[in-house]
Structure formats: C-alpha cells, structure tokens
Amino acid sequence: MKRLLVLLFICLSVYSFATHNRAGEIQYKRIAPFTQVVGNITVQVYTYSITLIKYTDDGNGVADRCVDTIYFGDGQRGIAPRVNGGTALCNDCNQCGDLIINQPGYRVKRNIYTIIHTYSGAGSYLIHSFDPNRNGGVINIPQSINQPFYLESLLIINNFSGANSSPEFKYPPIDRACDSKCFYHNPGAYDSDG
C-alpha cells in the first residue's frame, strides 16, 4: 500500500507540473497553385499553409509538444510538426522551439507548428487548437490550471476576393503585467493582403 501511495504521489506531481501554455495565435496563408484545370475548366484551388504559434513555459517537468493537432473547421484535423529551433537538448524531437526569454523564474519558449491543408470550396472555417495544459495561477481565470488552452482563427474563403491570409502579429504576447495596474498589449497587427 505504501508503494502504491508513493507511485500515486509521483504521478500527481508530474501531472501538476505539466502546465505550460501562456499565449498563442493561428495564422493562415493561401499558397499556390491558385487554380487547376479539370476537364477543360479552370477551377479555384484553396490550399492554405496553417501555422500554430504557442508561447510556453520552459524548464524541468514542463510539457513539451513535438507535434500539435490543428482542426481545420471542415470536419478534418491534422497533426502539425514543430518546425523551429532544433537543439541537442530535445529528447525525441528533431525541432525544439526557440527560447526567447531566459530570466530567473521566467523562461518563455516560442513553438511553431505548420501544416498544409486544401479546402473543398468557399465558406467559413473556424480553425482551432486546444490543449489541457494552461498555466496555473492566472488571476482572471478561476482555476486556470483546470481550464483548457484554446486558440481559434476564422478563415473566410470567398470566390471573388482572391488570396486571403490572416493578419500577422509583430509583437509576441509575452509581456509581464503588474499587479493592480491596467495592462495593455499591442500585437502590432499587419495585414499582408493590404
């Protein structure tokens, strides 16, 4: 019985330190070819590169994803590999993310996951991703450690608007807020489509 309790304590300890998600975004960009010929008729092709960017804690006992699931909003999903920051410190991952802040008690890593998906036609598609590992201690989210980390981005494909890409954010959401002070974050949004 004593061994079972020790094993249970170790398992719960590992689980309790497995939180990591701080912030993130989903970007999409239409990629060529934009048309193809089917039976002497030129038709639109809606192929998109979809990128999931997550900002996570880094350190011992922190969950680390070599791949992540992206739901395309059309009933399909895909497993996207991490594509940034290879390092010898990764156990099984060829790519390991980029450590962008390395201060005592505050280590933040950027993880980029990319996948290609072709949509069957025009429509609205809610691209999303979720993970059970949100950071604990978020004051304005009760029991944040028990709340899933969820990201979404709405892709609207219109036959008449041409290529449609999501905005890009120039400033990562990794600021540190001060207690009892208003906090503002300007993501520096930029629309490459104009």
VOGU-487779 format. One record per residue: residue in three letters; x, y, z of N, C-alpha, C, O in turn. Coordinates in Angstrom, 1 decimal, m for minus. Each point is the difference from the previous one (the first is absolute). Layout:
% residues N
REC:resn:nx:ny:nz:cax:cay:caz:cx:cy:cz:ox:oy:oz
REC:Ala:X:Y:Z:X:Y:Z:X:Y:Z:X:Y:Z $
...
This chain:
% residues 194
REC:resn:nx:ny:nz:cax:cay:caz:cx:cy:cz:ox:oy:oz
REC:Met:0.8:m1.2:0.0:m0.8:1.2:0.0:0.9:1.3:0.0:m0.3:0.9:m0.7 $
REC:Lys:1.4:m1.0:1.5:0.8:1.2:0.1:0.7:0.3:m1.4:0.1:1.1:m0.4 $
REC:Arg:0.3:m2.2:m0.3:0.6:0.2:m1.4:m1.0:0.6:m0.9:0.3:0.8:m0.9 $
REC:Leu:m1.6:m1.3:1.0:m1.1:0.6:m0.9:m0.2:1.5:0.3:m0.1:0.8:m1.0 $
REC:Leu:0.2:m0.4:2.2:m0.2:1.4:0.4:1.2:0.8:m0.5:m0.2:1.2:m0.5 $
REC:Val:1.4:m1.7:0.6:1.2:0.7:m0.5:m0.1:0.2:m1.6:0.2:1.0:m0.5 $
REC:Leu:m0.6:m2.1:m0.2:m0.2:0.0:m1.4:m1.1:1.0:m0.4:0.2:0.8:m0.9 $
REC:Leu:m1.3:m0.7:1.6:m1.1:0.9:m0.3:0.5:1.4:0.2:m0.3:0.9:m0.8 $
REC:Phe:1.1:m0.6:1.9:0.5:1.3:0.3:0.9:0.5:m1.1:0.0:1.1:m0.5 $
REC:Ile:0.9:m2.0:0.0:0.9:0.3:m1.1:m0.7:0.4:m1.3:0.3:1.0:m0.6 $
REC:Cys:m1.3:m1.8:0.3:m0.9:0.2:m1.2:m0.7:1.4:0.1:0.0:0.7:m1.0 $
REC:Leu:m0.6:m0.5:2.2:m0.7:1.3:0.1:1.0:1.2:0.0:m0.4:1.1:m0.5 $
REC:Ser:1.6:m1.3:1.0:1.0:1.1:0.0:0.4:0.3:m1.4:0.0:1.2:m0.4 $
REC:Val:0.2:m2.2:m0.5:0.4:0.2:m1.4:m1.2:0.7:m0.7:0.2:0.9:m0.7 $
REC:Tyr:m1.4:m1.3:1.0:m1.2:0.6:m0.7:m0.1:1.4:0.5:m0.3:0.9:m0.8 $
REC:Ser:0.5:m0.6:2.1:m0.3:1.4:0.4:1.0:1.0:m0.5:m0.2:1.2:0.0 $
REC:Phe:1.4:m1.7:m0.4:1.0:0.9:m0.6:0.0:0.0:m1.5:0.9:0.6:m0.6 $
REC:Ala:m1.9:m1.3:0.0:0.0:m0.1:m1.5:m0.6:1.2:m0.7:m0.2:m0.1:m1.2 $
REC:Thr:m0.2:1.1:1.9:m0.7:1.1:m0.6:1.1:0.9:m0.7:1.1:0.0:0.4 $
REC:His:m1.5:0.7:m1.5:1.0:0.7:m0.7:m0.6:1.1:m0.9:0.8:1.0:m0.3 $
REC:Asn:m2.0:m1.0:m0.2:m0.4:0.9:m1.0:m0.2:1.4:0.5:m0.7:0.2:1.0 $
REC:Arg:1.3:0.8:m1.6:m0.1:1.4:0.4:m0.9:0.8:m1.0:m0.9:0.7:0.4 $
REC:Ala:1.2:m0.8:m1.7:m0.7:0.8:m1.0:0.2:m0.7:m1.4:0.8:m0.9:m0.1 $
REC:Gly:m1.5:1.4:m0.9:0.2:m0.6:m1.3:m0.9:0.7:m1.1:m0.7:0.9:0.3 $
REC:Glu:0.9:m1.4:m1.5:m0.8:0.5:m1.1:0.0:m1.0:m1.1:0.8:m0.9:m0.1 $
REC:Ile:m1.8:1.0:m0.8:0.0:m0.8:m1.2:0.0:0.9:m1.2:m0.8:1.0:m0.1 $
REC:Gln:1.7:m1.3:m0.8:0.1:0.8:m1.3:m0.3:m0.9:m1.2:0.3:m1.2:0.1 $
REC:Tyr:m0.8:1.8:m1.1:m0.2:m0.8:m1.3:0.4:0.8:m1.2:m0.1:1.3:0.1 $
REC:Lys:0.6:m1.9:m1.1:0.4:0.7:m1.2:m0.3:m0.9:m1.2:0.4:m1.2:m0.1 $
REC:Arg:m1.1:1.7:m0.9:m0.3:m0.8:m1.2:1.2:m0.1:m0.8:0.8:0.9:m0.2 $
REC:Ile:m0.6:m2.1:m0.3:1.2:m0.3:m0.8:m0.3:m0.6:m1.4:m1.1:m0.5:m0.2 $
REC:Ala:2.0:0.7:m0.7:m0.2:m0.5:m1.4:0.1:m1.5:0.0:0.5:m0.6:0.9 $
REC:Pro:m1.2:0.0:m1.9:m0.6:0.7:m1.2:m1.4:0.4:0.4:m0.7:m0.6:0.8 $
REC:Phe:0.2:1.8:m1.3:m1.3:0.5:0.3:m1.1:m0.5:m0.9:m1.1:0.0:0.4 $
REC:Thr:1.5:m0.6:m1.5:m1.0:m0.6:m0.9:0.6:m1.3:m0.6:1.2:m0.3:0.0 $
REC:Gln:m2.1:m0.5:m0.5:0.3:m1.2:m0.7:m1.0:m0.3:m1.1:m1.1:0.4:0.1 $
REC:Val:1.5:m1.1:m1.1:m0.9:m0.3:m1.1:m0.6:m1.4:0.2:0.7:m1.0:0.1 $
REC:Val:m2.0:0.9:m0.1:m0.8:m1.2:0.2:m0.9:m0.2:m1.2:m1.0:0.7:m0.1 $
REC:Gly:1.3:m1.6:m0.8:m0.9:m0.2:m1.1:m0.2:1.2:m0.9:m1.1:0.4:m0.3 $
REC:Asn:2.2:0.3:0.0:0.0:1.3:m0.8:m0.7:1.2:0.7:m0.2:1.0:m0.7 $
REC:Ile:0.0:m1.1:2.0:m0.5:1.1:0.7:1.0:0.3:1.1:0.5:m0.8:0.7 $
REC:Thr:m0.3:2.1:m0.6:1.0:0.5:1.1:m0.8:0.2:1.3:m1.0:0.8:0.0 $
REC:Val:1.4:m1.4:1.0:m0.7:0.1:1.3:1.0:0.5:1.1:1.2:m0.1:m0.1 $
REC:Gln:m1.8:0.8:1.1:0.8:0.5:1.1:0.5:m1.2:0.9:m0.7:m1.0:0.2 $
REC:Val:1.9:1.2:0.3:0.6:m0.9:1.0:0.2:0.7:1.3:0.7:1.1:m0.1 $
REC:Tyr:m1.2:m1.5:1.2:0.1:0.7:1.2:1.0:m0.8:1.0:m0.5:m0.6:0.9 $
REC:Thr:1.8:0.7:m1.2:1.0:m0.6:0.9:0.6:1.1:0.9:0.4:1.0:m0.5 $
REC:Tyr:m0.3:m1.4:1.8:0.5:1.0:0.9:1.1:m0.7:0.9:0.0:m1.1:0.3 $
REC:Ser:1.0:1.9:0.0:1.0:m0.3:1.0:m0.5:0.5:1.3:m0.3:1.2:0.1 $
REC:Ile:0.1:m2.0:0.9:m0.6:0.4:1.3:1.1:m0.2:1.0:0.7:m1.0:0.1 $
REC:Thr:m0.5:2.1:0.7:1.1:0.0:1.0:m0.6:0.3:1.3:m0.7:1.0:0.2 $
REC:Leu:1.0:m1.9:0.8:m0.4:0.2:1.4:1.3:0.4:0.7:1.0:m0.7:0.0 $
REC:Ile:m1.1:1.9:0.7:1.1:0.4:0.8:m0.4:0.0:1.5:m1.0:0.6:0.3 $
REC:Lys:1.8:m1.2:0.5:m0.3:m0.1:1.4:1.2:0.5:0.8:1.2:m0.3:m0.3 $
REC:Tyr:m1.5:1.2:1.3:1.0:0.5:0.9:m0.2:m0.8:1.3:m1.0:0.1:0.6 $
REC:Thr:2.1:m0.8:m0.1:m0.2:m0.9:1.1:1.1:0.2:1.0:1.0:0.7:m0.3 $
REC:Asp:m1.2:m1.2:1.5:1.0:0.0:1.0:1.1:m1.0:m0.4:m0.3:m0.8:m0.9 $
REC:Asp:1.5:0.9:1.4:1.0:m0.9:m0.3:0.7:m0.4:1.3:0.2:0.8:0.9 $
REC:Gly:0.2:m2.0:m0.8:0.7:m0.5:1.2:m0.3:m1.4:0.3:m0.7:m0.7:m0.7 $
REC:Asn:1.3:0.2:1.8:m0.2:m1.4:0.4:m1.4:m0.3:0.4:m0.7:0.8:0.6 $
REC:Gly:0.1:m1.9:m1.1:m1.3:m0.4:0.3:m1.1:0.7:m0.7:m1.2:m0.2:0.3 $
REC:Val:1.6:1.0:m1.3:m1.0:0.8:m0.8:m0.4:m0.8:m1.3:0.9:m0.5:m0.6 $
REC:Ala:m2.2:0.3:0.4:m0.4:m0.7:m1.2:0.6:0.6:m1.3:0.1:1.3:m0.1 $
REC:Asp:0.3:m2.1:m0.8:0.7:0.5:m1.2:m0.6:m0.8:m1.2:0.2:m1.2:0.0 $
REC:Arg:m0.8:1.9:m1.0:m0.6:m0.7:m1.1:0.9:0.0:m1.2:0.3:1.1:m0.5 $
REC:Cys:0.0:m2.3:0.0:0.8:0.0:m1.3:m1.0:0.2:m1.2:0.4:0.4:m1.1 $
REC:Val:m1.6:m0.8:1.3:m1.1:0.2:m1.0:m1.2:0.5:0.7:m0.1:m0.1:1.2 $
REC:Asp:m0.8:0.7:m2.0:m1.3:0.5:0.6:m1.1:m0.2:m1.0:0.2:0.0:m1.2 $
REC:Thr:m1.4:m0.1:1.7:m1.2:m0.3:m0.8:m0.6:1.4:m0.4:m0.3:0.8:0.8 $
REC:Ile:0.0:m0.7:m2.1:m0.7:1.2:m0.5:m1.3:m0.5:m0.7:0.0:m0.9:m0.8 $
REC:Tyr:m1.1:1.5:1.3:m1.4:m0.3:m0.6:m0.2:1.0:m1.1:0.0:1.2:0.3 $
REC:Phe:m0.3:m1.6:m1.5:m0.1:0.8:m1.1:m1.4:0.7:m0.2:m0.1:1.0:m0.8 $
REC:Gly:m0.9:m1.4:1.6:m1.3:0.7:m0.1:m0.9:m0.6:m1.1:m1.1:0.5:m0.2 $
REC:Asp:1.6:m1.6:m0.5:m0.8:m0.6:m1.0:m0.3:m1.5:0.3:m0.3:m0.8:m0.9 $
REC:Gly:0.5:0.5:2.2:m0.2:m1.4:0.4:1.3:m0.8:0.0:0.0:m1.2:0.4 $
REC:Gln:1.0:1.8:m0.8:1.3:m0.7:m0.1:1.0:0.6:1.0:m0.2:1.1:0.4 $
REC:Arg:1.2:m1.9:m0.1:1.1:0.5:0.9:1.3:m0.5:m0.5:0.0:m1.0:m0.7 $
REC:Gly:1.1:1.6:1.1:1.3:m0.5:m0.3:1.0:0.1:1.1:m0.2:0.8:0.9 $
REC:Ile:1.2:m1.6:m1.0:1.1:0.0:1.0:1.1:0.9:m0.6:0.7:m0.5:m0.9 $
REC:Ala:m0.4:1.6:1.5:1.0:0.9:m0.5:1.3:m0.1:0.8:0.0:0.0:1.2 $
REC:Pro:1.1:m0.2:m1.9:1.3:m0.1:0.7:0.5:1.4:0.4:m0.3:1.0:m0.6 $
REC:Arg:1.1:m1.0:1.7:0.7:1.2:0.4:1.1:0.2:m1.0:0.8:m0.9:m0.4 $
REC:Val:m0.6:2.2:m0.1:0.9:0.2:m1.1:1.1:1.0:0.4:0.7:0.5:m0.9 $
REC:Asn:m0.6:m0.1:2.1:1.0:1.0:0.4:1.0:m0.5:1.1:m0.4:m0.8:0.8 $
REC:Gly:1.6:1.4:m0.8:0.9:m0.1:1.1:0.7:m1.3:0.3:0.0:m0.3:1.2 $
REC:Gly:0.5:m0.5:m2.1:0.6:m1.3:0.3:1.2:0.2:1.0:0.7:1.0:m0.1 $
REC:Thr:m0.6:m1.9:1.1:1.0:0.1:0.9:0.3:m1.4:0.6:m0.9:m0.9:m0.1 $
REC:Ala:2.1:0.6:0.6:0.4:m1.3:0.5:m0.8:m0.3:1.3:0.1:m1.1:0.5 $
REC:Leu:m0.7:2.1:0.1:m0.7:m0.3:1.3:m1.3:m0.7:m0.1:m0.5:m0.5:1.0 $
REC:Cys:0.0:0.4:m2.2:m1.3:m0.7:m0.2:0.2:m1.5:0.0:1.0:m0.5:m0.6 $
REC:Asn:m1.8:m0.2:1.4:0.2:m1.4:0.1:m0.5:m0.7:m1.3:0.9:m0.6:m0.7 $
REC:Asp:m2.2:0.6:0.3:m0.5:m0.6:m1.2:m0.2:0.9:m1.1:m0.3:m0.4:m1.1 $
REC:Cys:0.3:1.7:1.3:m0.4:1.0:m1.0:1.2:0.4:m0.8:1.1:0.3:0.5 $
REC:Asn:m1.3:m0.3:m1.8:1.1:0.6:m0.9:0.0:1.5:0.1:1.0:0.7:m0.1 $
REC:Gln:m2.2:m0.1:0.4:m0.1:1.4:0.1:m0.5:0.3:1.4:m0.8:m0.7:0.5 $
REC:Cys:1.3:1.8:0.1:m0.3:0.1:1.4:m0.6:1.4:0.5:m0.1:0.2:1.2 $
REC:Gly:m0.2:0.7:m2.1:m0.5:1.3:0.4:1.2:0.9:0.3:1.2:m0.4:0.0 $
REC:Asp:m1.5:1.7:0.1:1.0:1.0:0.3:m0.2:0.6:1.4:m1.1:0.5:0.2 $
REC:Leu:2.1:m0.5:0.6:0.0:0.7:1.3:0.1:1.5:m0.3:1.1:0.4:m0.4 $
REC:Ile:m2.1:0.4:0.7:0.1:1.4:m0.4:0.1:0.9:1.3:0.4:1.1:m0.2 $
REC:Ile:m0.7:m1.7:1.3:0.3:0.7:1.3:0.6:m1.0:1.0:m0.6:m1.0:0.2 $
REC:Asn:1.7:1.4:0.3:0.7:m0.9:0.9:0.5:0.8:1.3:1.1:0.4:0.1 $
REC:Gln:m2.1:m0.1:0.8:0.3:0.7:1.2:m0.3:m0.9:1.2:m0.9:m0.9:m0.2 $
REC:Pro:1.5:1.1:1.3:m0.3:m0.8:1.2:m1.6:0.0:0.3:m0.5:1.1:0.2 $
REC:Gly:m0.1:m2.2:m0.2:m1.4:m0.1:0.3:m0.9:0.3:m1.2:m1.2:0.0:0.2 $
REC:Tyr:1.8:0.4:m1.3:m0.9:0.4:m1.2:0.7:m0.5:m1.3:0.8:0.8:m0.5 $
REC:Arg:m1.1:m2.0:0.1:0.6:m0.5:m1.2:m1.2:m0.2:m1.0:m0.9:m0.8:0.3 $
REC:Val:1.0:1.4:m1.5:m1.1:m0.1:m1.0:0.6:m0.6:m1.3:1.0:0.5:m0.4 $
REC:Lys:m1.7:m1.4:m0.1:0.4:m0.7:m1.3:m1.1:0.2:m1.0:m1.2:m0.1:0.2 $
REC:Arg:1.7:0.4:m1.5:m1.0:0.1:m1.1:0.1:m1.3:m0.8:1.1:m0.5:m0.3 $
REC:Asn:m2.3:m0.1:0.1:m0.1:m1.2:m0.7:m0.9:0.2:m1.3:m1.1:0.5:0.1 $
REC:Ile:1.6:m0.9:m1.2:m0.7:0.3:m1.3:m0.3:m1.4:m0.6:0.9:m0.8:m0.3 $
REC:Tyr:m2.2:0.6:0.0:m0.4:m1.2:m0.7:m0.7:0.4:m1.3:m0.8:0.9:0.0 $
REC:Thr:1.2:m1.6:m1.1:m0.6:0.4:m1.3:m0.5:m1.3:m0.7:0.6:m1.1:0.1 $
REC:Ile:m1.7:1.3:m0.8:m0.6:m1.1:m0.8:m0.7:0.6:m1.2:m0.4:1.2:0.0 $
REC:Ile:0.3:m1.9:m1.1:m0.7:0.4:m1.2:m1.3:m0.7:m0.1:m0.1:m1.2:0.3 $
REC:His:m1.0:1.9:m0.7:m1.3:m0.6:m0.1:m0.7:0.7:m1.2:0.1:1.2:m0.2 $
REC:Thr:m0.8:m2.0:m0.6:m0.8:0.4:m1.1:m1.5:m0.1:0.3:m0.5:m1.0:0.4 $
REC:Tyr:m0.2:2.2:m0.5:m1.4:0.0:0.2:m0.8:m0.3:m1.3:0.5:0.3:m1.1 $
REC:Ser:m1.6:m0.9:1.3:m0.8:m0.4:m1.2:m0.7:1.1:m0.8:m0.3:m0.1:m1.1 $
REC:Gly:0.1:1.3:1.8:m0.6:1.1:m0.7:m0.2:1.2:0.9:0.5:0.0:1.2 $
REC:Ala:m1.3:0.9:m1.7:m0.2:1.3:0.8:m0.8:m0.4:1.3:m0.8:m0.9:0.0 $
REC:Gly:1.0:1.8:1.0:m0.8:m0.2:1.2:0.8:0.6:1.2:1.0:0.7:m0.2 $
REC:Ser:m1.6:m0.8:1.4:0.6:0.5:1.2:0.5:m1.2:0.8:m0.7:m1.0:0.2 $
REC:Tyr:2.0:1.0:0.2:0.6:m1.1:0.7:0.6:0.5:1.3:0.9:0.9:0.0 $
REC:Leu:m1.3:m1.4:1.1:0.6:0.4:1.3:1.1:m1.0:0.3:m0.2:m1.1:0.5 $
REC:Ile:1.4:1.6:m0.7:1.2:m0.8:0.2:0.3:0.1:1.5:0.0:1.1:0.6 $
REC:His:0.3:m2.2:0.1:0.2:0.1:1.4:1.0:m1.1:0.5:0.3:m1.0:m0.6 $
REC:Ser:0.2:1.2:1.8:0.8:m0.9:0.7:m0.2:0.1:1.5:m0.3:1.1:0.5 $
REC:Phe:0.4:m2.2:0.3:m0.2:0.1:1.4:0.9:m1.0:0.7:0.5:m1.0:m0.6 $
REC:Asp:m0.2:1.3:1.8:1.0:m0.8:0.8:m0.4:0.2:1.5:m0.4:1.1:0.4 $
REC:Pro:0.4:m2.2:0.3:m0.4:0.1:1.4:1.0:0.7:0.9:m0.3:0.2:1.2 $
REC:Asn:1.5:0.1:m1.7:1.1:0.5:0.9:0.1:1.5:0.0:1.0:0.6:m0.6 $
REC:Arg:m2.0:0.1:1.2:0.2:1.5:0.2:0.8:0.2:1.2:0.0:m0.8:0.9 $
REC:Asn:0.6:2.0:m0.8:0.8:0.4:1.2:m1.0:0.1:1.2:m1.1:0.4:m0.2 $
REC:Gly:1.6:m0.8:1.3:m0.7:0.2:1.3:0.2:1.5:0.5:1.0:0.6:m0.4 $
REC:Gly:m1.9:m0.2:1.3:0.3:1.3:0.7:m0.5:1.2:m0.8:0.4:1.1:0.3 $
REC:Val:m1.1:m1.3:m1.4:m0.5:1.2:m0.8:m1.2:0.6:0.8:m1.0:m0.7:0.2 $
REC:Ile:1.2:1.9:0.3:m0.9:0.6:1.0:m1.4:0.2:m0.6:m1.0:m0.3:0.7 $
REC:Asn:0.8:0.7:m2.0:m1.3:0.3:m0.5:m0.6:m1.3:m0.7:m1.1:0.2:m0.7 $
REC:Ile:1.6:m1.3:0.9:m0.6:m1.3:m0.5:0.0:m0.9:1.2:1.0:m0.6:0.4 $
REC:Pro:m2.2:0.4:0.3:m0.1:m0.8:1.1:0.5:m1.4:m0.3:m0.4:m0.6:m1.0 $
REC:Gln:1.2:0.0:1.9:0.6:m1.3:m0.2:0.6:m0.2:m1.4:m0.3:m1.0:m0.6 $
REC:Ser:1.1:1.9:0.2:0.6:0.0:m1.3:0.7:m1.3:m0.4:0.0:m0.4:m1.1 $
REC:Ile:0.6:m0.2:2.1:0.7:m1.2:m0.3:m1.0:m1.1:m0.5:0.5:m1.0:m0.6 $
REC:Asn:m1.8:1.1:1.0:m0.9:m1.0:m0.5:m0.8:0.4:m1.2:m0.9:m0.7:m0.4 $
REC:Gln:1.2:1.9:m0.2:m0.7:0.5:m1.2:0.9:m0.3:m1.2:1.2:0.3:0.0 $
REC:Pro:m1.8:m0.9:m1.1:0.8:m0.3:m1.2:0.5:1.3:m0.6:m0.7:1.1:0.1 $
REC:Phe:1.8:m1.2:m0.8:0.6:1.1:m0.7:m0.6:m0.1:m1.5:0.2:m1.0:m0.6 $
REC:Tyr:m0.9:2.0:0.1:m0.7:0.0:m1.2:0.4:1.1:m0.9:0.0:1.2:0.4 $
REC:Leu:0.3:m1.4:m1.7:0.2:1.0:m1.0:m0.9:m0.2:m1.2:m0.2:m1.2:m0.3 $
REC:Glu:m0.2:2.2:m0.3:m0.8:m0.1:m1.2:0.3:1.2:m1.0:0.4:1.0:0.5 $
REC:Ser:m0.7:m1.3:m1.7:0.2:1.0:m1.1:m1.1:m0.3:m1.1:m0.1:m1.1:m0.4 $
REC:Leu:m0.6:2.1:0.0:m1.1:m0.2:m1.0:0.6:0.3:m1.4:0.4:1.1:m0.3 $
REC:Leu:m0.5:m2.1:m0.5:0.4:0.1:m1.4:m1.3:0.1:m0.9:m0.8:m0.9:0.1 $
REC:Ile:0.7:2.0:m0.8:m1.2:0.2:m0.9:0.6:m0.1:m1.4:0.8:0.9:m0.5 $
REC:Ile:m1.3:m1.9:m0.3:0.5:m0.2:m1.4:m1.2:0.5:m0.8:m1.1:m0.5:0.1 $
REC:Asn:1.4:1.4:m1.0:m1.0:0.6:m0.9:0.5:m0.1:m1.4:1.2:0.4:m0.3 $
REC:Asn:m2.0:m0.9:m0.6:0.5:m0.2:m1.4:0.4:1.3:m0.7:0.8:0.0:m1.0 $
REC:Phe:m1.2:1.2:1.5:0.3:1.2:m0.6:1.1:0.8:0.6:0.5:1.0:m0.6 $
REC:Ser:m0.1:m1.3:1.8:1.0:0.8:0.7:1.5:m0.4:m0.3:0.9:0.8:0.4 $
REC:Gly:m0.7:m1.9:m1.1:1.4:m0.4:m0.2:0.7:m0.5:1.2:m0.7:m0.5:0.9 $
REC:Ala:2.0:0.6:m0.8:0.8:m0.6:1.1:m0.4:0.8:1.3:m0.2:1.2:0.0 $
REC:Asn:0.0:m2.0:1.0:m0.4:0.6:1.3:0.9:m0.6:1.1:0.0:m1.2:0.2 $
REC:Ser:0.8:2.0:0.4:0.9:m0.4:1.0:m0.4:0.7:1.3:m0.5:1.1:0.0 $
REC:Ser:0.9:m1.7:1.2:m0.3:0.6:1.3:1.0:1.1:0.2:1.0:0.1:m0.6 $
REC:Pro:m1.4:0.8:1.6:1.0:1.0:0.4:1.2:m0.7:0.7:m0.2:m1.1:0.5 $
REC:Glu:1.3:1.8:m0.6:1.2:m0.5:0.8:0.2:1.0:1.1:m0.3:1.2:m0.1 $
REC:Phe:0.7:m1.8:1.3:0.3:0.8:1.2:1.5:0.2:0.1:0.7:m1.0:0.1 $
REC:Lys:m0.3:2.2:0.0:1.4:0.3:0.0:0.6:0.0:1.5:1.2:m0.2:0.1 $
REC:Tyr:m2.1:0.3:0.9:0.5:0.0:1.4:m0.6:m1.2:0.7:m1.2:m0.1:0.2 $
REC:Pro:2.0:m0.8:0.2:m0.5:m1.2:0.7:m0.7:0.4:1.4:0.4:0.9:0.6 $
REC:Pro:m1.4:m1.7:m0.3:m0.7:0.3:1.3:0.7:m0.6:1.2:m0.6:m0.9:0.7 $
REC:Ile:1.7:1.4:m0.4:0.8:m0.6:1.1:0.4:1.1:1.0:0.9:m0.2:0.8 $
REC:Asp:m1.7:1.3:m0.8:0.2:1.1:1.0:m0.3:m0.5:1.4:m0.7:m1.0:0.2 $
REC:Arg:1.3:1.6:0.8:m0.3:m0.3:1.4:m0.8:1.2:0.5:0.4:1.2:0.0 $
REC:Ala:m1.6:m1.5:0.6:m0.8:1.0:0.5:0.3:0.3:1.5:0.7:m0.8:0.6 $
REC:Cys:m1.1:2.0:m0.1:0.3:0.3:1.4:m1.3:m0.1:0.7:m1.1:0.3:m0.5 $
REC:Asp:1.2:m0.8:1.8:m1.2:m0.1:0.8:m0.7:1.3:0.3:0.7:1.0:0.3 $
REC:Ser:m2.0:m1.0:m0.4:m0.8:1.2:0.2:0.2:1.2:m0.9:m0.3:1.1:0.3 $
REC:Lys:0.8:m1.4:m1.5:0.2:1.0:m1.0:m0.6:m0.5:m1.3:m0.1:m1.1:m0.3 $
REC:Cys:m0.5:2.1:m0.5:m0.6:m0.3:m1.3:1.1:m0.6:m0.9:1.2:0.5:0.0 $
REC:Phe:m1.5:m1.6:m0.7:0.9:m0.6:m0.9:m0.5:0.1:m1.4:m1.1:m0.3:m0.3 $
REC:Tyr:2.0:0.8:m0.6:m0.4:0.1:m1.5:1.1:m0.7:m0.8:1.2:0.1:0.3 $
REC:His:m1.6:m0.8:m1.3:0.9:m0.6:m0.9:m0.4:0.4:m1.4:m1.1:m0.3:m0.5 $
REC:Asn:2.1:0.8:m0.3:m0.2:0.4:m1.4:0.7:m1.1:m0.8:1.2:m0.1:0.0 $
REC:Pro:m2.0:m0.8:m0.7:0.6:m1.0:m0.7:0.7:0.4:m1.3:0.7:m0.8:m0.6 $
REC:Gly:m0.8:2.1:0.2:0.6:0.4:m1.2:m0.5:m0.7:m1.3:0.8:m0.5:m0.8 $
REC:Ala:m2.1:0.4:0.7:m0.6:m0.8:m1.1:0.3:0.7:m1.3:0.0:1.2:m0.2 $
REC:Tyr:0.3:m2.1:m0.8:0.3:0.4:m1.3:m0.7:m0.9:m1.0:0.1:m1.2:0.1 $
REC:Asp:m0.7:1.7:m1.1:m0.8:m0.8:m1.0:0.8:0.1:m1.3:0.1:1.0:m0.7 $
REC:Ser:0.5:m2.2:0.3:0.8:m0.1:m1.2:m0.9:0.2:m1.2:0.6:0.2:m1.1 $
REC:Asp:m1.9:m0.4:1.2:m0.9:0.1:m1.2:m0.4:1.5:m0.2:m0.6:0.3:m1.0 $
REC:Gly:1.0:0.6:1.9:m0.3:1.4:m0.1:m1.3:0.3:0.7:m0.4:1.2:0.0 $
